[in-house]
Structure formats: structure tokens, C-alpha cells
Amino acid sequence: MRKIVLRVWIACSVLGSSSVFAQIKQTKEQITFYTSAWQGDRFPDGRPKVQDNLLERALDVSIEDVWDYLRGQGYVSQFEGGWQALHIEKPFAGRALTAQFMPRRPDMATAVAAEGKAEGRVSGTNSWVINELQMGDTMVADGYGKIIEGTLIGSNLGSGIAAHTHSGFIFDAGIRDAEENRQIANLNGFYRGYDPSAWAQMQLVGINVPVRIGRATVLPGDLVLAKHDGVIFIPATLAAAAIGKAEFTNLQDAFNFELNSQGKNGAEFEGGWTTQKYAAFEKWVDAHPEKLKMTRAEFAALLVQAQRPSGGTGGRGRGGQ
């Protein structure tokens, strides 16, 4: 009996001591739990590693077409608009590394500081997040919309993000040093507002945790696509399909616009996708191979899918607008 009690005590002690650490940064196992549908490569921290070529291809698709696909899969809370940006005219994409901030509370701040000291972390907790970033990441921070004294970065931290990611950031919060940040190479970012005040009375409570950005839910490893009119967060497990479907829609639009300009669509300005029109579309794509970003086999599969009755008008969720 004493041996059993001793073993239980040892087990609890081990679990208890291990739980003292890694409270701020989620473990690989915790991230895998939230992203269990992902079957591809992962970073050492556990985040899904969406392929590099999808980050590049995402820049050429529209938010509407991606949103359409995600909505059809049941993901209705993935977009957020109403941003300011360093370079609003320049889209960017990356893999989400998330951070959760809350108003500062002394006892919580003390606990976080103790963990940071034990892990050898330095500087402010907003720097801790930047130090976790890898090339191709996008720092996604829930700063509960705070702008005055909610400036998560100035230009020094902005240069740190640029050096680590060559991508950028999405902050539901503010920034300072906007003028200097605009001059930093390989940096773009969306934020709620600018203020010259320094970051104050805010507390980091989680790295690589699920966060809410406006009306969007974001998980670590999501493909982040930031464009002029807003940001969409694409679940990693759906990224390839969402980008491919959006590219297919782009091709449909380009073909349809050409027909409209030539007066060959009659009154079917939005499509009128018959079997004959799909056949002409396929021939058009083969005549313009430079327009195809996916493989020819992927295009063929999407073409078949678009012609199924369940595909809707022209195979498009938004009615071929």
C-alpha cells in the first residue's frame, strides 16, 4: 500500500513540476490537439507547416473566393476587415503564430515574469512572441482592440519581425513608429490604429493558443492572407483545397470576362455554364497554360466537380457574380 501511495505521489509531483513551465507557450501536444485534422509536416513547436508554394499562390486569389469555399465547409468565422496597414496596397501571406494579450493584472504578471526568468526569456513579453517567429510566419496577436498604450510594436520590434519572417503581422491592437516601420524592408502589417504612446498595462498570456481576431477564430498554423480589403484566416487542413478552388474560379472569371468583352455571352453575363461552355473553357485553359497555377490534373478534377449538379451555378458558391 505504501508503495502505491509513493508512486502516486511521485507521479503527481512530476506532473505538477512540469506544469509550472510552458504555461504561456502551448506545447506541441496541445497544438496538435487543436489541429488534429492536419496530416502534413509540422514545425518543431507543433504548428502545421503549410507548403511554401501555397503562401505564394494565395496572393493571386480573392478573399471572396476563399471565403466562399470555407463557408461551404462550415467555416463561417474566418474573415475580419476594417484595418489600417503599413502598405495597404501590398498583399502578404504567412503561417499564423498566435499571441493572446489581456489587460495587466499584478499577480498574473508576476507569474508570467517568473516563468520567463526560468526559461531564460529577456525583454518585454511582446518580444517573447517575436523570438518564436520563423521565416514565412505571420504574427497574429489578439490585443483586444487596444490602441492607446496598446502599441504592441515600435520600429525596433518591427525590424525584429521582418528579420524573423520576411512577412508581417496582424494586430487587433495598435502600433507606434508607423513611419519608421513603413521604411523597413520585408515588413508589412495590419493593425487597428496608430498612437505615439508606448505599450503599457498589457499582459501576454499565451503563445500559439487559439485567438479571436474580431469576428475570426484563428489557430496556430492557419494560412493568413492579408489583402487591401481585409484578412482571411484559412485552416491549414483546407489551405490547398481553398487556394485551388479559388484559382479555378479566377480562371472561370477570366474566360467569362473575355466572352463578355467579345459579346459572346448573350445575356448570361454571370456565366450560363453549359456542357458546351465548359468544353470551350477547357480548350481556353489549354491555350493559355501560363494562367494555370495548379497542375493540369488538379484542374481536370475541379472541372469535373464544377459540372456536377451539386456544384451550383458554374460551380461557384457566390452565384458566378
N, C-alpha and C positions, 0 to 999 in steps of 0.2 A: 504493500500500500504506500509506504514511504517513497519507494522508487517511482511509482506512478505520479504521486504528487510532485516529486522533484522534477520529473520530465515535463510535466505540465508547466511548472514554474519556469523552467529553462526556456521552453517554447515561447511562453508569454513574454519573457524578458527579451528574447531575441527579436520578436515581432515588435515589442514596444520600443526597443532601441533603434530598430530600422525605421520605424515610423517617425522618429524625431527628425530625420532628414528627408529630403525630396518632398517636402510639403508644398513648396512653391512650384517647382517644375514637375510635371506629371512624369511618371515612369513609362518605360517602353510598354509595359503590360497594360497600363491604364489607357495609353493612346491606342494600342491595338484593340482594346475592348470597344472603344467608340468607333473605330474604323475597321471593324472585323470583316466587312464585305470586300475590302481591298485585298486582292490576291497577288499584286505585283511586288516590286522591290520596295524596301523601306530604308529610311535613314537609320543610323545607329540609335537615334532617340525614339524611333518607332513610327515616325511620320511616314505616310505613303509618299513614294517618290514618283510623282507623275513625270512621264517622259519629257525630256528637253524639247523635242520637236513639237509637242502639243503646246508648250508655252509660246513657241514661235507662231504656230498655226492659229492660235487663239486670237492673235492680234488682228487677223483679217476677217473675223466673223462679227456679226452684230449681236448686241446684247439681247435684242428681241428674239432672234432665232435660237439662242442658247436658252433663254428664259422659257420659250415655248416648249422646248424639249424637256427641260427639267419639270415644268408644270405637268406635262403628260406623264411623268414618272412619279408624281406625287410630291415633288419638292417645290413648295409654293412660297417659301420664305428665304430666298437666296439673293435678292436684289436690294440695293439701297442707293438712293440718289440724294441730291442736294448738297454737293461737295464744293469746296474750294480746292485748288490744286496748284502745285508748283509749275507744272507745264500741262495745262488742261488739254492742249492740242496733241499731246503725245501719249498714246495708249501704252500700257505696260501690263505684263502678266508675270505671275510668280506662284510659288507654293507657299501656302499660309503657315507662318509661325505665329501663334496667337499669344496675346498677353491680356490679363484682366487687371484693371486698376479699380480701386474704391477710394472714397474719402478716408483720410488718415485717421486711425484710432490708436492711441498710445500703446495699449497692451498688445495689439496686433503688430504694430510697428516694431516693438521690442522683440517679439517672437521671430519676425522675419529677419531682423538685423542679426539675431543670434544664429539663425540658420545660414545666412550669408557668410558670417565670420567662420563658421565651422566648415563651410565649403570653399573658403578662400576667395570669395567674391569681393570685388572692390567697387568703389564709387557708388553713385545712386542706383536705386533698383531699376530705374528705366534703362540704365546701361547694362544691367544683367541680361535683359532681353536681347539687346543688340549683339552681345557677345555670343549668343546662341545661334545667330543667323548664319546661313551658308549661302553659297553662290546660287542665285536663282530663287531665293526665298523672297517673300513679301511679309514685312512685319505688320500684323493686323492687331490693333490694340483697342480694347473697349475702355475708353476713358470717360464713360457716362456723359459724353457731350460737353465736358468742361472745357472752357476756352481761357478765361482769365485765371491765371495761375494753374492752368491745365495744359500748359505747353510742354508736351512730352519730349520734344527735342528742340535744341538750338542748332546752330551750324556745325559745332564740333561733333555732336551726336549724329547729325545728318551726314557728315563725312564718314562717320563710322558705319552707318547703314549702307552707304554707297560702296565702301570698300569691301564689306562683307557680302553684298548681294548683287550689285550691278542691277538692281531692280528698284525697290522703293518701299512705300509704307501706306497703310490705310489706318487713319487715326480717327476714332469717334472722340475727338478731343482737339486741342489746339496745338500750334507750333509758334515758336519765335524765330527771329533771324531769317524771315522768309526771303528777304532779298539775297542774303548770302547763300542760303540753301539752293536758290534757283541757279546759282553760278557753279554748283558742284557737279562735276561730270558723273554720269551713271546714277543719277538720283532723280526720282520723281516721287510724288506723294500726294494723296488726297487727305484732307483734314477739314474740320468743321469751321475753323476760323483762325485768324492771326491775332496775337496780342504780344506786346513787348515784355510782359511780366514773365518772371521766372517760374518754373514748375514748383508748386508748393502744396502742402496739405493733401497729397495724394499718396496712395499706398499700393504697390504691386502685391497682388495676392495669388497670381497664377501664371505660369508659363506653359504653353502647349495644352491649354484647357479649352473646352467649348466656350465660345463667347457669343454675345449678341451685338451686332453692329446695326443699329437702327432696327429695321424690321427683319434683318437677315440673321440666320443662325450659321455660325462658322466653326468648322472643326479643323484641327491641325492637319496640314497636308492638302486642304482644298486648293483647287486651281483658282487663283484670284485673277479676274480680268477687269482692269480699270480702263474705262474709255470716257470720252468727253461728257457723256450724259449720265454716268453712274458707274457702280461697281457690282459685278455679279460674282458670287462665290460658288464654284462648281464642285460638287463632291468628287473626290479623287476617283472613286469607282465608276463614275459616269462621265469622266472627262473625255475619254476617247470617243465614246458614242455621241456625246453632246457636240463636240467640235466637228466630228464627221457629218452629223446631221445638219449642222449649221452651214458647213461648206457646201453640202448638197443643195441646200436652199439658196445659197449665193449663186450657184450655177443655174438653178432654175430661174432666178430673177434676171440674171444676165441674158439668158436666152430669151426670156419673155420680154424684157425691155427692148431687145433688138427687134423682135417681131412687132412690138407696138410702134417703134420708130419707123418701121417699114410699112406700117398699115396692114399687116398680115394677120392680126388677131381679131379683126372684126370688132364686135362689142365686148369680147371676152378679155378685157384689159388685165384682169387678175389671173387669168390662166386658161380655163376651159381645157383641162388636161385630159385629152382622149388618148386612146392607144396609139393613134397616128401621131399625135403631138409628142408623146413620149419617145416614139421611134425617131422622130426628127430631132428631138433633144439629144438623144444618144449619139446620133450622127454629128451633131453640132459639137458635142464634147470631144468626140474623136478627132474632129477637125481643129480643135483648139486645146491640144494636150497641155499647153503651158498654164491653162487655167485650173488644172486638176492638182490639188494639193494632197489628196488621199491617193491610195493605189487604185488602179483600174478595177481590180477585183472588189474593193470596198465600194466603189461607185456602182458597179453592177448589182451588188447586193442591195444597196439603198434604192436603186432604180426599181428592182423587183418589189421591194417593200412599199414604195410610193404608189405602185399600181394596184395594190391590194385594196379591196373595198374599205377596210378599216383604216386605211391611210388618210381618209378625209379628202378634202378638196386639194388636188395637186399634191397630196402627201404632206400638207402643211397645216400645223395646228392653228395658225392665225388666219386661215382662210385665204391665203395667197395674196395678201394685201401688198 
